[in-house]
Amino acid sequence: MNNTKFYYLYNILFTVALSFFNPILYIYLLSKDFSFAEVGLYLSIFWLASFMTELPCGAITDNIGAKNSILISMIFRVVGLILLLSNSLILLYISAILSAIAESFQSGTLTSWLVNVNNKNNEEIDIDKVFSRTSLYALFFSAVIGFISAKYVYVYFKSLSIILSMTVFIISFLFTYVFMQKLEQTQKISIENLKGSLVTVKNSLKETLYVKSSIFLMILFVVPSILDLGPSNQWQAVFEKLDTDIIGYVWVGISVSGMLGSVIYEKLSNRLSKLHILYFFVIVNLGMLLMFIFIQNVYARFILFMLFIVFFTLMSIQVSVFMHKYLVKSDENRTTTVSIFYTFESIIVAILLSVNGVLTDKVGIENTWLAYMALVGVIILSFMFVKLKKRRIK
């Protein structure tokens, strides 16, 4: 099994595991009588814990190897899901912390590993094509599994979706343990490696935070996450008000729209590899969400939300590609540098998610979305103004 094939298969398994609970997580927690504010705090704790663990986990991964990192991630995932079966608010928040640690060991690990291994073996890969194709495969399985989970599994027994997700994560653990052994010489965890992690963090911080252009890119790359903060977490609650049976179909629509976005990016990757295109996509999605909020027709809302997903997928792939092309300065610190960005993103999202839950309880979902749309609009207009001013000076 070659490196790229393993990368594809692992991501498919990972997507299947997530797709059993992602389509129903928000309404699953609300069904346990948690308030919007409590669910918002749960999500905020997840992102806050991600912020606190992303950088050290990325540095540790650079020193202990991708295999150890992914195996550790799977263990934390399973334990975190077990705690979701409880009705305890404290255990819910502990689950958020464990899931965040799992995400920190997972995020960017396999992607950085794939790039580094192929560079080491002098094997050229088309990063744009691999990323878009991975997204396409993942979204296909996400559509199928997510629909089954939301339409049948969740309706039959709400906790079964969580249990099935745990099962697939265990399978992913075994798959990684067996097959990744042949692709990478695993390092043992030691004090020396952990000390080396501190050096890696220091070097990556110098390469990233001390360069103005890198800071600018990090702020720009987090904008899509701010815009998607409400839709990605609360779409279930919005559409459930319209029809309780529609969740599964909306999830399929989301997955198909994501697949369409991946196909578009793969076909037009050369034309979409410019930063100014990212500005355009953000502005388009602001318009989509604005119409979604003020148009009450269920079919029109469905179409607008799917278009939003198409453009959000394009932005997500752009950010992934841009990070490795423009933000990463060296292969040795690749995972750590990517982790620095995810740490920055986690700080922003953690703060805004906490506010999101409180605002939703007070003013409703749509008005909360409008507030974040205004924030994104101010950021984008400010960046465009600064860029235009620099051009005039030149």
Buried (B, 14 or more C-beta within 10 A) or exposed (E): EEBBEBBBBBBBBBBBBBBBBBBBBBBBBBEBEBBBBBBBBBBBBBBBBBBBBBBBBBBBBBBBBBBBBBBBBBBBBBBBBBBBBEEEEEBBBBBBBBBBBBBBBBBBBBBBBBBBBBEEEEEEBEBBEBBBBBBBBBBBBBBBBBBBBBBEBBBEEBEBBBBBBBBBBBBBBEBBBEBBEEBBEBEEBEEEBBEBBEEBBEBBBEBBEEEEEBEBBBBBBBBBBBBBBBBBBBBBBBBBEBEEEBBBBBBBBBBBBBBBBBBBBBEEBEEBBEBEBBBBBBBBBBBBBBBBBEEEEEEEBBBBBBBBBBBBBBBBBBBBBBBBEEBBBEEEBBBBBBBBBBBBBBBBBBBBBBBBBBBBBEEEBBEBBBBBBEBBBEBBEEBEEEEEEEEEEE
